[in-house]
Each structure stands twice: as structure tokens, then as C-alpha cells.
Amino acid sequence: MAQYQLDETDRQILQVLQERGRIANTELADEVGLTPAPCLRRVKRLEDEGFITGYVALLDAQKVGRDLTVFVHVTLDKQTKSAFTTFAEKMRAQQEVLECYFCLGEYDFLLKVVVPDLTTYQRFLIDVLAAMPEVSNTNSTIAAKQEKHTTRLPLGSA
């Protein structure tokens, strides 16, 4: 099955939805120069084709009591498919882990962990990561201040 190619109008729709996901279809149509019906069809097609994978509310981590962000490099004991799969499955089940990346290079995985405080992170490190037989080493970096955060992907001409 051939993948759908984005045109400039599709990119405009995606850009607006990345900035304001709750925008009414009529407003979206006005912004991208379409009438509402064709705009809605395009949005539906972008959803069906997997360009739009969902809609979310972005929360302020501090206001919901998640003041500490830690980036954790993880090295596994063995470089096997089973170890990679097991570790990734366990990380998907941890609510503190917002992002988990399989990496090529010095470390096997990079985690973004968000917790209320250092005590909670220490508990996660000891009770979860250090308790996993697959893990041989971790290296934690505590974020002091967030300088930029966006969920918007650049959509220049592809």
C-alpha cells in the first residue's frame, strides 16, 4: 500500500492541530483556506493514514506535583533480543517513565523519568531499575531547568 504524500494544505492542517488540537473544524478550515467539509475529510484521512495518532491535553508537570525530571542512560547486562524486549516492556509499564528510547551507541536505552521528588526517584532507581537482572548500569542526569519544551514536529517541505 502506497503511503499518502502530504501536500502544503495537509502540512498547514497538521501545524495548526499541533498548536491548537481543540480548534473547531470551521476555524481550522478558515485558517487553511478550505470550506469545512473538505477540511474535515482531510483531517479524517490524516488520522486514517496515521499522520495524526491521537489528541491529548498537555499538563504542567509542576502543577500536578511532578517537579523532578531525570534522564537516565541504561546499559543492559546482555545485548540480546530477549533482554531488549523485556526491558522495553517493563519500562512501558512504569508510569514514571514518560519516554523510553532504544539507543545505538554507548548506552542501550535513554529514559525520561518524571517524579515528585528526589526520594521518589531514588525509590524508582533502587526498586525498579536496580532490581532488574537485565540492567548492568545506569547513569542519571537531573534536569535543573527546562529551557524548551514542545511537542510540535517541524513540517517544512519533505
Disulfide bonds with the S-S distance in Angstrom:
none
